[in-house]
Amino acid sequence: MFASQGAPEVIYVRDIPDAQDGCYKLLFKRVLKAGVSPDCFLVVARSDLTGQLAVGTEGWRSSDTWLVSFSECRGQQEAMLLMPVRAWIRSGLGRFVIESSQPRPCFTRLVLRCGE
């Protein structure tokens, strides 16, 4: 999902193929029709908001979460992930889960779940 001036614009992403030439490629095909819930959301997690991600260690993300991009510099991290609703990532602060809004499923948020 990509937000455009506060209104969601949902883009269909073709299935992610196996790595070719050591790279994964995403193909954005078309904007979804209104009322259609996407399978996944493009999420950006920054360490100043989510805490440090232990990328590459066991249990740092749910199995249905795809790491699209990751960068780290001077102790700061930024990860771009494709995540379906209820997928999660684990950081130094705890477990963050993707939740959707019931009246508007195109609106999602990454929520810290305390005690998990």
Phi, psi and omega in degrees: 000139176234130179270137180232105181053044176086343179259132182288141174237114186261127184247133175284133177245125178298153177311140181281119181284170174298158181301133176238129181059030178078009182230149170262145181237138176251140177239114177270115189266313185197163175281134178286153178289155179302140178087352179272127179274128179288156177287324183219161178236143175275118187241137174249123178246122179248139184299333178289344178252326185251350188087173183290130175272138177265062184304132178093346178270155180299134174079017180276345179210159175288157185293341180266011178260130179255125173278115182269318184208146178214134174222150181215130180206129178051042177081357178259144180234152171215128180235140173249126186227149169260121186223131172280167176302140181077000173288164184213161170228152179244137181225186177297338179271339182141203184259125178254132184239143174280125176238144177252157178277130182300312181289335181224087185297347177284345177267121178231166176210154177265115189244133176284126178259107181290141176078010179251000000 
